[in-house]
Amino acid sequence: QVQLVESGGGLVQAGGSLRLSCAASGRIFSSYDMGWFRQAPGKERECVATIRWSSSSTYYADSVKGRFTVSRDSAQNTGYLQMNSLKPEDTAVYFCAVRRTPIIRVPPTPREYDYWGQGTQVTVSS
């Protein structure tokens, strides 16, 4: 069993930066993937980035490519999402999630993930 706790959300002006953290308790195996999702009011939950725990292989949605960076610290069992050049349209609740099976196709869907954090609000003002 894996439990995930996000932190780092908040209110920031457009153009600003935030770093989200996702602390995991329980064993994260090298074959696992950590994903970052977001959900804005009235919209579906979408994947913005993923990282393979062992190889650091990553995926980014086009909407965040070049602005967001996903990383992980295996020793600390923690994943990170660095968000730069934030835009008002990035406003959403952000979730981290872990899946036990490798990603086959992108973007991955929420149903493919086994464990979820509680979410953290990110608000970008214009």
Order of alpha helices (4+ residues) and beta strands (2+ residues): beta-beta-beta-beta-beta-beta-beta-beta-beta-beta-beta
